[in-house]
Each structure stands twice: as structure tokens, then as C-alpha cells.
């Protein structure tokens, strides 16, 4: 059986181990930021979709076509 990545890293000099740990922490922090941005984007898209649907129904209801739009959804 092969050697694990953790075991291989433990065999490296302390300085390299520290560089790996620091870079790992940077990558994890970047990924967390991306996850937060994706979540915010999802929320913004949902809110925008809700707003646009309400605006569309309000606009069409003033023209007497509300029942047609409600049937579509």
C-alpha cells in the first residue's frame, strides 16, 4: 500500500510543511468566500425572480391579463 499525503508531508522539512499549511489555509479561506458569494447570489436571484414575477403580474393585471399569467405558473 502507498504512502498517504499526510505521511509524505510529515517527511518534508519543517519550512515546507509550514508553507503547505499556510497555502492550505489560504485556499480554504478562498473557498469559504466563494461559497458565501454563491449563497448571496442565490438569494439575490431568488429575490429578483420574486420581484420580477410580482411586477409582471401587477403590470399585466392592470391590462386585464392577470388570469392568463397565473395559468402559466
Secondary structure, 3 states (H helix, E strand, C coil): CCCCHHHHHHCCCHHHHHHHHHHHHHHHHHHHHHHHHHHHHHHHHHHHHHHHHHHHHHHHHCCCCHHHHHHHC
